[in-house]
Structures are given as C-alpha cells and as structure tokens.
Amino acid sequence: MRWILGTFLGAALLTWAFPLPVTAQQETAIRGSLSNFDVHQGCFDEADNFELDILGDIDPDDFTGFFPGWGSPPRFDDIKIGGVDLGAEVLWLDRSQPIPYCEWRHFGVQVDPALPPMSVQAYWTRVIKDRQIPVPFQWWVVQDEGLIIDRIVFSPTFDEGPVWIRREWAVNPDPIPLEELQFDTLPLQWMPGDEFLLAPGDMMDLPIPRPPDMAAVLVRYTVTRENGDTDVRFVTEAVLVPFQPEIVSVLVNFDLHNNIPGTSFDNLELDFFGDWLDPGMVRWWYDLEIPGPPPPFSAWGVDPLFRRFPPGMFPGLPGGLEVTWLDKYDTFDFCETYHFGLEFGPEVMLDPNTLPSVQAYWTRIDTCQVPVPWQFWQPVPGGPIFDIILLSETYWPGQVEVSRDYVALENEFPLEDLTWDNLGGLPWTPVAGDPQILSPGEETILEIPFSDVPGPEWIDPLDRAALVRYTVRPVGGDVETRFMNEALITPPTSQVPDEEVREHGTRIEPNLPNPFVDWTLLIYRVEEECEVFFSIYDVNGREVAFLDAGVQSAGVHSIRFDARNEQGQPLPAGIYFAVMDAGGQVDQRKIVVRE
C-alpha cells in the first residue's frame, strides 16, 4: 500500500492549489461550552474556597457566565508571574460559610467554545493567618469651629500588645490623587502632631486647624512595635469642599514591610468592622497599572477583592467589609515593601459616633489539589463532535480513573440546570472500555458520532446539545469530582464552503488542531469498510511517518498523530502532507507543525 501513497504524493504536491470538485454539506458548529463540577471536600476540616487555575491562552473575558454555587460570585483574574500572562484564575471564596469536611459543592462556568487545549489546576484552599499587622483605623470628624479631628481606633483583636504611633499633619489647597499619595514623596509642609503608646481597643484624637480655602487635610503615621520594628506607615487624606465642612472622599494609603525572616505571604487581608460598610463605598484602589513614572513603592497582587462579612464571623464583633489583595504566584517575601491604597466615598463616615476598627493580617493559602481535567470540544463539519479532556501535568497526586457517559439531545440545558442529579434521567450511553487511566499531562478523546438516524448516542441534524459527564477518582481511591460538559450546537442552516468537501465519500477532513505542536487528530471519512493507512510526507516528498489505522467501518473516524518521525523524534516546524489510502481510494491534506 505504501508505494501507492508515494505515487499519489507527487501528484498531490503539483496539484495542491487546484482542489478537486466538491459538493456542499451540512455544518456542525459549536456556539457555547458549559462545564459544571460537583467537587467533594475531602481535604480539610473546613475549606475557604474552590479555585480553578486555567493555564494557557485564556483570559477573564473568555468566561461568559458562571454558576453561583457557593459563596460570593466567582472572581475572574489573570494569572501573572513576573508580568507574563500564564492563564486565568476562577475563585469562589466565602470565609463566612466555610465548607465542612466530606461535603459536596457545585460550581459551573460557561466559556468561549473556541478555546485551545489547556490544563487546569483545581484546589480546595483555606486561609492561614500567619501574623496580624497593627493598622489603626483612621476616622475624620468635621467641627464647626474650623477644626477637623483625626481620630484613630486600634483594633481590639490585636493580640501582641500596644504599639507606638507617631503622627504628622498637613493641609493643601488641592486634593492629591490616590496614585500620588506616598509617604516619602509628598511635597508638603508636615507639621508635628503627637507620639503616644496605643493599646488594642484604644482611641486617640488629633485636632487639625483647617483654613477654609483648603480642600485636602492629610495625616501620616508611623506604627512601631515596642521592640522597635516598624510594620506599617500610612497616609490618610480627607478631601473637602472649600469654604464648607463637607467631606467628598477619604483616601488611605499603606506602605507595608515584611520584616519576618524566612516568610512569604500569599495575601494581605483587611477586615473593616461596621455593619453599614459595603463594597460600594470603595471608589478605587491603588493599582498595578498606574500611568506615569513609577512610584517609589510598587503595588502588589491582583485587583483587591471586596466582600461583606456577617456579624459573628469574628466572635463578639459586628459584620463589616473584607478587602483582600491576593497573589500566590508572586508572594510577598521577607524584607520587601509594597504599597496599598483605597479611596472611600463620604458615606463611609455615615455615623461618626459608631467607630469602626480594622484588623489586618498577612496570610498564606493552604491548598489541596483535586483532579478536574480541562475539557474542550472539536466539531467536524458534517461529522462527529470530539470531546477532549486533559489532566493537568501539575496534578501531583498521580493517576486518576475517568468514567464517561454521553448523550445528544434536541434541546439545551441552561447552566443552572446542568447538574448531575437534575440530568440523571437522560438516556446516557456509557463509553465502552471505561474507566480510563489518565496520568498527569495525558488526555482522552471521546467521539460523539454523527448520523442521519436519530438515537441517544448520535448527533443528528436536529440536535442542539451534546453532553458528556465524567466521574473522576484517584486510582484505587474514592470519587473526588463529578463534572458535566455541554456543547451548544448551532442550528443546521449554514453550509460548508464547496472547496472543503470532496466529491467521493472517502476523504480526509481538516485535522484538529491545525497548526499544532505536539499532536493532532487526523479525521477521515470512509464510505465502506476497508483498511486505512496514512503516510506523512515533508515538502520534499520524503516519507517521515507511517500510521496504520487498521480495518475501519463506513463512517467518520480519527487517528492521533504525535508529530514524531518513525524513529520517535519530534518533527521540525513546517508544512507536511498527510496522505490516506482507504481501500485503494487516496486523499491528502496539508498539515502544519508550529514551534
């Protein structure tokens, strides 16, 4: 058979630009991809959140919906290390309702169906508070006689004793924006205020004379422990209306220093106590992407996360507002200093007789990885849909068992209905040969075939959805995750361009993906049962690889090509030709290996 392929290739290279006569054919396309997860919490006594880290060519805009599941709505962020985008993070977090050991929770996302193959790291996590930071909360009170009172309250939860506070103050005719509110670089005439020892739960007032034409009153603080270590320096600003006692906004900036040898932290957490506090009171925050010249201290972490917490989350204390800067990919290391800042609206001063306090912590994230293979769809015009899942190469516990069922239907299911229990009554078809064993970095491909004869295991022209469900467990262990994926199929109205389909029934379809790096699926159609062979040629007509598909029945099939020659060596990047012989009928397709 192989001499037939070689003879055919010479003609193929000469006539590649002149396609064979073709006919039109129905298109199979996907307009949406939905994934839902049931995840078992078998890791900790209590878990604070569920996290998906999707590594690859993806960003937060590729998520078009989510299942609220548990906790606050998920946060979608870029994953960056050293300023380089590595993927996207999805984070469901709710420390006020931790998930107990041995319970299940449901999560879901809707994503762009055109996303390329990627791997996912999935974790249950819990927040470990390593050390509390002494950050007294600052409060402004305007008095009629032209004084503005700077009032600070030290958190009663700080358990390391009193701290020394040194204050200085200044006034300015114009407000100073958040990105310029730096401790060392403000060109102001700072006036000495006071210096005192402040114990947990104490309050101290500093009266400041405010000329009527001044729009900004500022105070800067240095907070030092009794042993002499300086933990934090911060600057606060009250923006006022000139000649009126009305506060427009309140700005608070922190310079924080990690002075604990041998430590690194995943996040900074601020808990503002006050039942009336709300995330909407935060107008802006000090950002990593500040325009202009670099400030003396850079910001750290992704954009902060703002959440309300209920009364009693911290025993004996009211509810309030939690602000978290988080970046476990670029930790806050020993002897580093970073800058944080928030701008509040005037409603934060709602009740000057009710004094909030703040507790601040350096924390780290304790993680427990769970197996959630990433899933993506590859449709074939007029043919099957391939459901492909990839187990992350970073899944350190080892191999997992995967069992699958699939079904195609004339109706779609919305994300909120896509749960294991809701859809248990569908006519699921088990996949023969399952469970499959997947090692980290491996994928498995499921072909949902196309047919003009309706049936639960086929996609026919009237179907609107293809669904696959998975049960995943460590080899020899208990079930850890169950998840379900849905492909939303477009109505059968569009046509494949004529040049894409050959006249004869036996042909090679476009390979997926193309171009490719490590592997691709050679998808082909045969009109009757026959033996099928493939040869891969370079642009000089040399055969570099040979694939024996064996005897195949009539219909659409696929074979994986691993971009290696017959000696097992990776092929160089470039253009190649896949030539198929199917019972004497020969077809060819250009394929591209990229770097």
N, C-alpha and C positions, 0 to 999 in steps of 0.2 A: 504493500500500500504506500510506503513512504516515497517510492520513486514517482508515483502519481502526483503526490503533493509537490515534490520538487519541480516536476514538469509544469504544473499549474502555476507555480510562483513566478516563473519567468514571464508568463503572460500577464499575471496579476500586476507585476511591477510596471509593465509597459502600459497597461490599460487602466491603472488606478483612477485616473482623472476622468474616465468615461464610464459612469455607472451603468449597470445592467438595467434593462427595462423593469419597471416596478409597478405595483398597484397600491392603492390606499388601504389603510387598515385602522381599526378602532384603537384609540389611545387608552392606556391605563396610566393615570397620573394621581399623585397624592397632594392634597391641598392642606393637610394638617396632620400632626402627630401628637397623640396624647399618651402620657405614661402616668400610672398610679401605682403606689407602693404601699403594701402592708408590711411594716417592719416590727420585728419583735425586739423588745428592750431586755436583752439578757446579759447586759454588761455591768451596770452599776446599781447601787441601792436606789438612786434616783438619777435621771438624766435631765439636763437642762435644755438640750436642743438636738435636732436632727439636721445634719449638714451634708450637702452634695457638692463636691468639688469636681467640675467637669473640665478636663484638661484637653485643650485643642483649640480649633478655630471657631470659637463661640464667644459671644459677649451678652450682657444682660438684655439687649434689645431682641435677641433671638427667642426669648420666652414670651409667649403671647397670652398666657393665662396660668392660673395655679389653683390647686385645691387647698382651701384654707387649713383643713386638717386640724392641727393642734397649735395652740399658742397664737402669737401675733402673726399677721400676714408675713409670708417669707420675704426676706431681703435678697435682692439680686445684685451682685457686685462682681467687678473684675478681680481676677487673681493676678497679682503682680509681684515679681521678685526683681529687685534692682531696676524698677521702671519698665520691665519687659512683661507684656501681657502673655499669660500662660493659659487662660481659660476664664471660666465664670464660676462663681460660688452662689449656691442657693442655701439659705439659712432660715430654718424655722426655730424660733427661740422664745421661750417663756419660762423664766425662772420662778415666776409666781405660781405656776402649775407644773412642777416637775413630774416627769413620767416615772412611776414606780417600776421596780424590777418585775420582770415577767409579764408586762402588759404589751399590747399591740397598739400601734398608731398608724393612721392612714395619711399619706402625703401624695400630691399629684402636681404635675406641670404639663403645660402644652407648649410645644416647641416648633420652630421652623422645620418642616419636613425635609428641607434640602441640606440639612447639616451633614458634614462629612463624618466618617468614623472617628470616635473619640473614646477615651476611657474615663471612668468615674470612680472617685474615691468617696465612699459614704461612711459617715460616722455618727454614732451616738456620742455626745460630749457632755461634760459637766464643768462648771466654772469653779476653780480652786482659788480662793482669796489668799494670796501669799503675804501681803503686807498692807496695812492701812496707811494712808497718806494724810497728814494733818492739813486739811484745806478748810479753814474757817469760811463760812458763807457770809457774803457782804450784802448789806441792805441799805438803801437810801431813804431818808425821811426829809422832806422839804418843810421848813418852818417859815412862818410869815415874816419874821424879822430879818430876812435875808441870809439866814443860815441854812446850810444843807448838812444833815447829820449822816456821817458814815458809820454804820452800825455793823459789827461783825458778831457772829454767833458760832461758837466752836461746838462741833458735833458731840453729843453726849455718848456716842458709841465708840469714840476713840479711846482705846484701852491701854495706851502707852504713856499716860500721864500728861502734864502740862507742856506747853511749847512757848518759846519766846516769839513775840510779834514786834516788828519794827515797822512803823507807818510813816509815809511822806505824802504830801498832797500838792496839787497844782490846779490852776484854772486856765482856760484857753477860750478865746472868742469863738473858735470854730470846733465842731466835733472832729475827732480823729478816727478814721475808719478802722475796722477790725484788723485788717492786714498790717497796719502800721502801729498797732498798739503793743509795742515791745518794751520790755523793762529797761533795757540799756540805751535805746536809741531815740527816745522821745526828746525833742529839743525844747524842754520846758524848764521853768524855774521851780524846782522841787523845794517845798517848804518842810522843815522838820515837824513831824506830828508827835508821836509818842512811842514809847517802848515799854512793854509790860509782859508779864507771865500770864498766860491764858490757860485755864484748866478746862477739861471737857465739860460742856454744858454752859460755860460762862458766856457773857455778852459784854461788849465794850463799845462806847460811842466816841466819835471824834467829830466835834463841831468844826465846820469849814465856812468862813465868810465867803459868800458868793456875790461878786459885783453883778448888778442887774444886766449888763451888756454881755456877760459871758455865757456861752452856750454849752461848755463842757467843764465838768468838775471831775478830777481824777485823783485816785489814791493808789499808791503802790505799796506792797507788803513784802517783807522777807520773813519766812517762817522757819525757825530753827529749833531743833530738839535741844533738850537740856544738855546732851553730850556734845553739842556744837555742830552737829550735822545739819546742813541746810537742805531741806527736802523740796521746797517749792518757793518760787517768787511769782507774784501775780500782780496784774494791773487791772483796776476796775474803772469804768467811766460812766457817768450819768450824763446823757445828752438832754439838755433842757431848752425850752423856748426862751429866747432873750426877753428880759423885762417881765417874764411871767414865771410862776412857780410850777410849771407843768413839765413833767418828765416825758420825753419822747421815746427813749430806749435806754437799755442798760447793757453795757459790754463788759465781759470778763475774760481776761487772758491769763494763761498759766505757762510758766517755764518750769518743767518738771525734770528732775535729775534722778537717775537710777544710781544710788550710792551703796547698793547692797552687793558686795563682792560675790562673784560666781553665779549671778542670777540673770535670767532673761524673762521677759514678760510678754504675754500674748495680747493683753488689753489694759486700758485704763477705764475704770468704771466710776461714774459719779452718780450718787443717789441723792436727789433733792427731795427733802421731806416737805410736804404741803399738799393736802388733799385737793386744793384748787389748781395745782400746777398741771399743765397739759403740754404735749409736744408742740401744739400750735403756737405756743408762746415763744418758741425759738425761731427767730427770723433768719439767722445764718450762723455759720460756724467757720472757724479758721480752716482754710482748705489747703490741700497739697498743690492745687493748680492755681496758686495766686499769681496774677500777671505782674510784670515789672521785675526789678532787680531782686535777687534772693535776699530774704531777711536773715538776720544773724543766726536764728534757730529755725530749722525746718519743722513742718508738721509731720505727723506720723499716723499710720493706719489708714484704712479706708474711711469714707464719709461716716460720721458717727450715726449710731442707731438710737432712736428716741422711743421710749415706751413708758406708759404709765404702769405703776405697780399698786396693788391694793393695800389698804390698811392691814396691819398684822403680818405682812410678809417679813418684816423685821419686828420681832416681838416687842410689844409695848409702844410702837411708833406708828404715826399715820402713814397713809399712802403718799405717793408722790411721782416724781419723774426720774427715770433712769436714762443716763446718757453713756453710751459705750463706744469707745474707739477700739477697733479690733484689727489685728493683723498678725496671724500666727505664721505667715510666710516670711515676715521681716520683723523679727522680735525686737523688743526694746531691751538692749543689752546693758551690762554694767558700765557705768561711767559715761553713758550717753545722756544728752539733754535734748528734749523736744518741746515744741510749743503747741498749746491747745487754746482754743478760744470759742466763745459763744456770744451771740447777740440776742437779747431778750426784748420783747415788746413791753410797753409800760404796764400791761396787765399783770406782769409778774409781781408788781408792787400792790397787788389788789387789796391786801389787808395789812397795813404796817404794824398792827397790834398782834398779828399772828406771825411769829418769826420762824422761818424755815431754818433747817440746818442741813449740812451736806456731809455725807461720808464718802471718802474716795479710797479706792483700792487699786493696787497693782494686782493683776490676776493672771493666771495661766489656764490653758484649756487642756483638760484630761480627755483623751479620745479613745474610742473603742470602734475599730473598723468593722463594718458589716458588708457582706457581698451583695452589691447591686450592679450587675453588668449593665453597661450602657447599650441602648437599643437604637437602631436606625433602619429605615426602610429603603429598598431599592426596587422600583417598579420597572417592568419591561413592557414596552408598547405592545398591546395585543397579547400579552402573556402573563406570567405569574408575578406575584409580589414576593420579594425576598425579605424576610425579617432576620436581621443580623444583630447578634449581641456580642459584646466584647467585655471580658473580665479584666479589670484594671491590672496592669503589670505591677502595680504597687500593693496589691492585696497580699499582705504578708502572711495571713494565717495559712495560705496554701490552696489546695484544690477544693473545688465545690462540685456538687451534683446538681444538674439542672434537668427538670422535667417540664415538658411543654404540652399545651393543647392549643388548637386554633379553630377559628370559625369565620365565615364570611356571611354578611347579612345585607338586606336591602335598606336597613335603617341605621342611623348613627346613634351613639350614646354620648351625652354631654359629659364633661369631666367629672361633675359631681355625682353622676350615676355609675361611673366606671370603677366599681368596687368588686372585690372578689365575691362577697356574699350576694350582692344585687344581681349579678350575672351568672350565678351558678346554674340556672336552669337552661342556658343556651345549649344548642346541640354541639358541644365541644368534641373535636376529634383529637384523641391522643396521638402524639408523634411516636411512630414505631421506633423501637431501639432505645428510647429514653429510659432511665436518666443518662445523660451525657456527663462525662467528667471534663471539667474545664480547669486548666492551670492558669495562673496569672499571666496575662498577655495574650491568651488564646480567645478565639471567637467561635461561635457556632452559627450556622446559616440554615434557616428554615424556609423552604419553598412552599408558598401557598399557591397551588396551580390554578390556571385559567381554564375555563370550559364553557361551551355554549349550553351545556346541560346543567341546570341548577342542581345544587347539592350543598350540604353544610360544609363540606371540605373544599369547595371550589370557589373561585371568584368568577362570576359570570357578568355579562354586560350591564345587568341591573343592580349589581351590588354597590353599596355606598360606604361600606366599612369592612375592614379586615381586622380581626382581633387575635392576639396571642396572649396567653397567660403562662406564667412561669412559677415554679416552686424551686427555691434555691436553699441548699443546706451545705455546710461543710461536709466533706467526705466522712461518713461514719458518725455525723453529729445530728443535732436537731434542726428543724426548719428555722431559718433566720429571717428570710424575706419571701414574700409572695408579691409579684407585680404583674400588671396587665398593660398591654400596649394596644393602641387603636390607630389604624391608618384611615383617614377620611379620604375617600376616593371621589374624584370629580365625576360629574355626570358624563355619560358616553356620547358627547356631542362633537368633540374635536377629532380631527383626523391626523394621522402621522403623515408628514410630507412624503410624496411619492418616492423620492430618491432613497428613503430609509428602508423600504421593504422590497425584497426581490420577488420576481415572478414565481420561481419554483418554491415549493413548500419547504424544502430543506435549505437552511441558511444560518449564518451567524448573526445574532443580534448585537447591538452595541454592548461592549463589555462594561462592567461596573466594579469599581470606579475607573474612570479614564480621563486624564492621565492617572497613574498610580505609582506608588513607591515600592511597597513590599509584596503586594498581591493584588489580583483582580479576578473577577468571575468572568469566564468565557461562557456566554449564554448562547444557546443554539437551539434550533428547531429542526426536527426530522419528521418526514411525512409518513414513514413506515418503519417498522422495526429493522434495525441494521447495526453493524459495527461502526464505531465512530473513533476517529483518530485526529489528533491535532499535531501540527508541526509549527514551531515558532522560528521565523527567519529574521535576520538583520537586513539592513538596507542594501547590503552587498550580495544578498541571496544565499548566505551561509545559514544552514540549519543550526540553531543554538539550543533548542529544547524540543522534546517529543512527549506528548501526553496521550495515553491510551484510555479512552472513556469506556471501553467495553461495548457490549451489546445494549442498545437503548431502544425503548418502545417509542411509538409515534407520540409526538408532543414536544414540549419545551423542557430543556434540561440545562444544567450548568456544570462546569468543571473549574476548579480553582487552579490558577497559575501563579506560582510563588516568585516570579521574576528572577529565576535562577537558571543557569545552564545545566547541561546534563551531568556536569561534574559537581553540581551543588553550589557553584559560586554565583554571587549576585551579578545580574546583568548591568552593564553601564547604562546611564540615562541615554535615551534616544528613541528613535522610531523603529518599531518592529511590525511584522505581519504574522497574524495567526491564520493558518490555513487548515481548513477542516475537510476531511474525507468522511462522508457518511454513506456507506454502501455504494461507493462509486460516484456520488454527487459531491462536487467540490465547491467550496466557497471560501472567501478570505475577508479579513477585517484588519484595518490598521489599528495598532495599539501603541501607546506612548508610555515609556518609563521615565519618570522625572526624578531629579535628585532629592 
